[in-house]
Amino acid sequence: MAQVTRPRELSSPERLQAFTDAVVAIALTLLILPLMESVGDLADEDGTTAEWFDHERFALLGFALSFLLIAVFWVHHHRLFRVVRRVDSGLLWLTVGWMFTIVWMPVATALSTQMHPDRAQPLVYVGTLLATSVMLLAARLYLRRHPDLHTMDRVESAAGIRSGAIVAGLFFLALIVALIAPGLGNLPLILMVASEPLQRLSTRRLERAATA
């Protein structure tokens, strides 16, 4: 009797999640490097701690913002992979694409905080955040088309896709505002405060539709 061979998995969900955890940890660490270098530069000039905080106040804000955003992206990606039971090539490369945007974040942050202001800075920074959210949304859409890869029911899958679309939509809107008014810098990201209320509203509507 011929033995049926199962397709070889490229990676287990646990290994892939551990890899993404390591990538995120490295990206978070890289965010601090420009600030570490500035400490050494000011120390060579006999500067004070107060002078450093005053000189690097915008860089510190950029570091804190990027750290928070990467952490939030990681939390959402981690929650998604808790229900993944098998990884195929499509999901693997979508995850690699997501990691690429995460690794690029320290560069986008440095461009936004260390360089002289120009029109491209908010576009690169906000555009990177948009790309990260789009890659995570693409992974959710891929999982919906491949129910054998996960344990989500249809309602949970739809709720995740709606939430991901809201986040990506707000980042896209912030990017449009940055294009129209480049002088605002990264201020259009304040639109993201609407993300949580909109996601909750979307979830309620989905639950009502499911019980109707």
C-alpha positions in Angstrom: 0.0 0.0 0.0 1.4 3.3 -1.1 2.2 5.7 1.7 0.7 9.2 1.4 3.4 11.8 2.0 2.4 15.1 3.6 3.9 18.3 2.2 6.9 19.3 4.2 6.4 22.5 6.2 8.9 25.2 5.8 8.6 26.2 9.4 6.5 25.5 12.4 4.4 28.4 13.8 6.4 28.3 17.0 9.8 28.6 15.2 8.5 31.4 13.0 7.0 33.3 15.9 10.3 32.9 17.8 12.1 34.3 14.8 9.8 37.3 14.5 10.2 37.9 18.3 14.0 38.0 17.8 13.7 40.4 14.8 11.4 42.7 16.8 13.7 42.7 19.7 16.6 43.6 17.5 14.6 46.4 15.8 13.7 47.8 19.2 17.3 47.8 20.3 18.5 49.5 17.1 16.1 52.4 17.8 18.3 53.5 20.7 21.6 53.5 18.9 21.5 57.0 17.5 20.8 58.3 21.1 23.7 56.3 22.5 26.0 57.8 19.9 24.8 61.3 20.7 25.6 60.7 24.4 29.2 60.0 23.5 29.4 62.9 21.1 28.2 65.4 23.8 30.4 63.8 26.4 33.5 64.5 24.2 32.4 68.2 24.3 32.0 68.2 28.1 28.2 68.6 27.8 25.8 68.1 30.6 22.9 65.7 31.0 20.4 68.6 30.8 22.0 69.7 27.6 21.7 66.3 26.1 18.0 66.0 27.0 17.3 69.4 25.5 19.3 68.7 22.4 17.7 65.3 21.8 14.1 66.0 22.9 12.7 65.4 19.4 14.9 62.3 19.0 13.6 61.0 22.3 10.0 61.5 21.3 10.7 59.7 18.0 12.3 56.9 19.8 9.4 56.5 22.2 6.8 56.7 19.4 8.6 54.1 17.3 9.2 51.8 20.3 5.5 52.0 21.1 4.3 51.4 17.6 6.6 48.4 17.0 5.5 46.9 20.3 1.8 47.3 19.3 2.5 45.7 15.9 4.3 42.8 17.7 1.4 42.3 20.1 -1.1 42.0 17.1 1.2 39.7 15.2 1.7 37.5 18.3 -2.1 37.3 18.8 -2.6 36.3 15.2 0.0 33.5 15.4 -1.5 32.0 18.6 -4.3 30.6 16.3 -1.9 29.5 13.5 -1.4 25.8 13.4 0.6 25.3 10.2 2.8 27.6 8.1 2.9 27.2 4.3 5.2 29.2 1.9 2.6 32.0 1.4 2.2 32.7 5.0 6.0 32.4 5.5 6.8 35.0 2.9 4.1 37.4 4.1 5.7 37.2 7.6 9.1 37.8 6.0 7.7 40.9 4.4 6.2 42.1 7.7 9.6 41.6 9.3 11.3 43.6 6.6 9.1 46.6 7.5 9.8 46.2 11.2 13.6 46.1 10.5 13.3 49.2 8.4 11.6 51.2 11.2 14.8 52.2 13.0 16.1 53.7 9.7 12.8 55.5 9.1 13.0 56.8 12.7 16.6 58.0 12.4 15.7 59.8 9.1 12.8 61.4 10.9 14.7 62.6 14.0 18.4 62.9 13.1 18.3 64.6 9.7 17.3 68.2 8.9 13.6 68.4 8.2 12.5 67.8 4.6 9.3 66.7 2.8 10.4 63.1 2.5 10.8 62.4 6.2 7.1 62.0 7.2 6.4 60.1 4.0 9.1 57.6 4.7 8.1 57.2 8.4 4.3 57.1 7.9 4.7 55.0 4.7 6.7 52.4 6.7 4.0 52.2 9.3 1.4 51.8 6.5 3.5 49.0 4.9 3.7 47.2 8.2 0.0 47.3 8.8 -0.8 46.3 5.2 1.5 43.2 5.5 -0.3 42.1 8.7 -3.7 42.7 7.0 -2.5 40.7 4.0 -1.6 37.8 6.4 -5.1 37.9 7.9 -6.6 37.8 4.4 -4.4 34.9 3.4 -5.4 33.0 6.5 -9.1 33.5 5.7 -8.5 31.9 2.3 -6.6 29.0 3.9 -8.7 27.8 6.9 -6.6 24.7 7.2 -3.7 26.8 8.6 -5.5 28.2 11.6 -8.2 27.6 14.2 -10.2 30.9 13.9 -13.9 30.8 13.2 -15.4 33.0 10.5 -16.5 35.7 13.0 -13.1 36.0 14.6 -11.4 36.1 11.2 -13.7 38.8 9.9 -13.2 40.9 13.1 -9.4 40.7 12.7 -9.6 41.7 9.0 -11.9 44.6 9.8 -9.6 45.8 12.6 -6.6 45.5 10.3 -8.3 47.4 7.6 -9.2 50.2 10.0 -5.6 50.5 11.1 -4.2 50.4 7.6 -6.9 52.9 6.5 -5.9 55.4 9.2 -2.2 55.1 8.4 -3.1 55.7 4.7 -5.2 58.8 5.7 -2.2 60.0 7.8 0.0 59.5 4.7 -2.3 61.6 2.6 -2.3 64.4 5.1 1.5 64.2 5.2 1.6 64.6 1.5 -0.8 67.6 1.5 0.8 69.3 4.5 4.4 68.1 4.8 5.1 70.9 7.4 3.1 68.9 9.9 5.9 66.2 10.1 4.6 63.1 11.8 1.7 64.9 13.5 -0.9 63.3 11.2 -0.2 60.1 13.1 -2.5 61.6 15.8 -5.3 60.1 13.6 -4.4 56.7 15.1 -6.1 57.7 18.4 -9.4 56.8 16.5 -8.2 53.3 15.9 -9.4 51.7 19.1 -12.9 53.3 19.1 -13.4 52.4 15.4 -12.3 48.8 16.0 -14.7 48.5 19.0 -17.6 49.9 16.9 -16.7 47.5 14.1 -16.6 44.5 16.4 -20.0 45.4 17.9 -21.6 45.6 14.5 -20.1 42.3 13.5 -21.4 40.6 16.6 -24.8 42.0 16.1 -24.8 40.8 12.5 -23.7 37.3 13.6 -26.5 37.0 16.1 -29.2 38.5 13.9 
